[in-house]
Amino acid sequence: MQRRKFINTATAGILGAGAATLSGVALAQIPEFKWRLASSFPKSLDTIFGGAELIAKRVAAATGGKFQIQVFAANEIVPGGAVLDAVKDGTVQMGHTASYYYVGKDPTFAFDTAMPFGLNARQQNAWMYEGGGLALMRELFKEYNIYQIPAGNTGAQMGGWYRKEIKTVADLKGLKFRIGGIGGQVLQKLGVVPQQIPGSDVYPALEKGTIDAAEWVGPYDDEKLGFNKVAKYYYYPGWWEGGPQLSVYINLNEWAKLPKEYQAILEAACAEANIDMQAKYDAKNPAALKRLVAGGTLLRPFSNEILAASYKAAVELFEEIAAKNPRFAKVYTPWKRFRDEQVEWFSVCESRFDSFVAATVRSDRKK
């Protein structure tokens, strides 16, 4: 119901704005808005940084140029990890980021991006738009003077780049690993030393040996960042990020100043960015992975031993946090129920379809 209401409102807003542009009467009565958006990502990553650029482009087009959003890359106004505070404090009107960067403030932020062994991209959208996730997240963000809108997804991510092979849980002991979100806390239980480093700083840290391993997104972005030049083992899957969502943050005071039509247009632009980013990654990752492997990258799956130990550690961590953090517990209980139902449903139809097609295509290629 929430999703249908959102779509109807957004569509009406766009149509209304379009009509005003044609007549030039109603639009002329609306004041101009010039906003700044701080991204957590570098310009070199055209997929993930490009999500904010797409939003700005669509908003400007739908408002006849009356609502302009200028997009700034990480470190141009604030560091990538400081976007939440910049929006909360009004340094900028908007931000585009991954909420799990801020689990140090409250681990509940992880639900807005990705939880280890959680939802894939489609399930994350279902949780947000239809499963009650959006209301729960906005309740949290309101405490930080922020209005949040889903605005991107990378799909299931890779498990990262390693200087050495990781065959057993014992190989994780003492590993200095760049990892975002709550996944680092899970791995810490297995002896990993998690490091939260902005994307623009990961390559030099890996090159200098400050860290032993690093994860980012997937083949397309990882190739651009050059991780294959300093680490040859590429593991999968990134079980801590099955469907990580990006979000737009808007300062609540600034949001309230926007005409309702502009609010609807902005929400619709974010919804498009949510779809567009996933489509770009799905289209570009296959070719990038082939190039990486052809260039010497050694592709490896995490062992079942590592996955099982990681899952056990994740469940333990969630229960520990929920016992101490009422906000986390309030989201965790319905989220877990929704996740379990989604897993059951996907195992009936989706998984069987995917498994059969994958096996058949592999067989055909060998002929």
C-alpha angles and dihedrals in degrees: 000000000000091000094049090050090050094049093047092048093046093047092049090049093053093046091048092050091048092053091049091052091054095049095037090208107095092035092053089059093056115088120238120256124205112186135177121222121200114207125201091217139077121249091240090073098074094180102053098028088041091065091074091044090054091051092051092048094050094046092051092048094048093049099044089248093304093118112050123182118191112204120216124192125230112294094015091099104354135356117273092254094052099063095105094055092043091057095040092052095042096246085132130010094228144021138190115208150122110272095213088072085078102053086116087071093044128343088219088080088074091074089065091060115017142322122209111266087004136121129338120226096274092045091048089056090048090050093049102041101031109010100063096257096121094056092048093049094047089052088057095044092050087068087061095048091251136128109208129206127181107246114167146356132204098201121231109342132219122258096243145249123300134188091215136028117275106209104150140022088257089064089064094062111117093356111154101218130179105222133152130221131008093324089085091061090053092051090047087067087060094051101268119140102221120211122194106207127164115251094250091058100045099086097054091045091053093043093051093045093244084131130026098213141008140194127200122155120300146302099303096052095033091055090051091051091050098231090147088067094063104030126033105191114085115189134196151241112027092217090184091063114041094154111356114195126211118212139204114227120205125188105246093226091053092044090056091055093059120097112249090248091057092048089054092047092051093049090049091050090052091050089054091049089051090058097036097054093052091048092051094050093046090050098045105036099072095058092042092053091051090052092049094050091045088053094056105274111149109222114209135175119223109253120252087245092060093043093049093048091047093050091050091049091048094053091048091050094049092051092048093051093045090053091057104030117058093191091054091047091050091058098033096060098056092034092056092048090050092046092051092049091049092050090051093049095045091049090058100055116352098051094047091050093047094045094049095047092046093050093045095049091049090050093049091051092054093055 
